[in-house]
Amino acid sequence: MADDIFLRDLWYMAAQGASVKRGAMRRTMLLGEPVLLGRTKAGEVFALRDICPHRGVPLSAGRIMDDATVECPYHGWRFKTEGQCALIPSLVGGEAIDAANIRVRSYPVREQDGLVWVYMAAAGHESAIPNADPPRVPVPHAVPRWSVSQTFACAIDHAVIGLMDPAHAPYVHGRWWWRVKPRVKEKRYAPLPMGFVMLRHAPTKTAYKLLGGDVSTEITFELPSIRFENITGTLFRRPLAVTGLTACTPIDAQTTQVTQIFYWPRWLGFIRAFFWAMGPTFLSDDRRMVELQREGLKFDPRLMLIQDADVPAMWYHRLKKAWAEHTETGTPFVNPISERTLRWRS
């Protein structure tokens, strides 16, 4: 197996589109790599390795020029958005160097559903064209209506497993104003091309009643770390579709950015107040728990996973292993999950 602790040849959610302004750049870390996210003055989003190959200065400290090149702040070297060097100002002519032969790594980038996705290729695959598209929000004309993002001081695996854990709510999120009485749950799961789905069902949480009496939901997880909750129903005799996206993006080996974004039709805007009041609180609960968990993990304990509540975590590890073997050996990826009913109390 490769030494890289992150899954590669996959799309990662890097930013919300509205946060990447025209004519501006910013530095971000993805999978331990410095990445420049920028948008040309014409509106094109791009991503480059945030290191000038000349003297190592972050290109994000420079500026975007009118010709859509990135100018390094140290010596004015300019790079096209696809990575090719376009200008070395200090050259006077006759030197045995061709600027066009110098490149900085560029990353495939896609902007859709109000999100910016960056494709992180495996070593040796940097020039390959992605063979799949980023995950798409399954609602028409998807526009982010509410979002929250927090930095978790934990490795990607613990962030993902903590957020997919079906049994923690009464203990991590329980408050006098949000009591969850544990009860037996039984849900049917099925495989997806890159993950698994909790099949559509009537939710038990009281909060869903805000969306009408016939509401139902399905919850999906797909590699590398993307969770969708797709809620449908009828409210005021109008069909509704609400989608919640949770993206766990590894910054480095011990830090993960967790972002939750919700999409709903414009006419359903009154529910924004609920998310504004509750959303950051619940995500903060999860963040505090993984930070508390870190105190125990310092001693490298052997962790225990049990049936049935921890089966989604087991599936996540199996999916990761199968995908890592696929990217390392080139053998076809085979989803190791089969359809199954899980039962637990929460």
Buried (B, 14 or more C-beta within 10 A) or exposed (E): EEEBBBBBBBBBBBBBBEBBEEBBBBBBBBBBBBBBBBBBEEEEBBBBBBBBBBEEBBBBBBBBBEEBBBBBBBEBBBBBBEBBBBBBEEEEEEEEEEBEEBBBBBBBBBBBBBBBBBBBBBEEBEEEEBEEEBBEBBBEEBEBBBBBBBEBEBBBBBBBBBBBBBBBBBEBBBEEEBEBEEEEBEBEBBBBEBBBBBBEBEBEEEEBEEBBEEBBBBBBBBBBBBBBBBBBBEBEEEEBBBBBBBBBBBBBEBBBBBBBBBBBBEEBEEBBEEBEEBBBEBBEBBBEBBEEEBEEEEEEEEEEEEEBBBBBBBBBBEBBEBBBBBBBEEEEBEBEBEEBEBEBEB
